[in-house]
């Protein structure tokens, strides 16, 4: 495995390429229109990328005004958290450790902000076993499940951060 690239905050110039990356993986992430995607990035507490849209991680804290069923499920149950809305690695960049390195950067940032947990949802139906396995390796455990209006069945996962 090669050394991961340098991560940086998402810039306005990155949005078209990152939107294309997101939408190429829409089944796992959710399709985004340009304005909605720009709004998501703008409300994120953490949005980082590397290279030419090689990878993306977008996270929001509990104070975000995010109209999303998964975020709402978590917000109803947890007072303080960092919600990982999406993480994606381009096909050409797979196997370079980018997702794990993005999670390490997010964990470091979250600890510095005195957050105690990261949370996310993962599709259980349709299944996404690779994501479940990746998150378990990152220290996530399942804390609940729900069936969404679109018929997807998701699991909610958290990773408690050690100081």
Steps between C-alpha positions, in 0.01 A plus 500: 500500500641839407504801730169690493492838330481827689148592600359850478172677554259488207510817289237638264717396203483138622121480496437387139748212519388398849134512396585266212683269744203506737247428228710217356441331839143623552355161596715492812505877565193668342474701183569871536409796281764774471332756728412245768854359491652848536264564793602173666869589472429850634323368812760232569724534802756281320525454123831379366632365173830420336646491152265561212184372671675183614297484822247696704377496858217730612398524866255721689466564870178483701429870442470472121162585351498188286168369369591133489320203654821333620633819658160552667500144641840558657420854621189368679715258700836671552583844636843553347657322202677529168291340226687355205262572217712355222840357429603386155821404322527514122543166326845599373614583855377184676753307707713801597366531855314825430179417686686388811722808488194726463344335804823549696500870407133532600563327834790734573288805410202375705713439809646851469141632493424293812255269327461159657343305215482461125180360352381384160247280328574209270262334258398156621244456219624527237797356685838671517718240678825670398393819678391311810837320512693824445311680777543211741878516434478872581343425840131552415223290656135489405262695726171466308316436174221658299312457174487825303215631285693398186505137619867490599570326827792664682707432806622784721855473626714694746867519588576629848811715493764459766648830624 
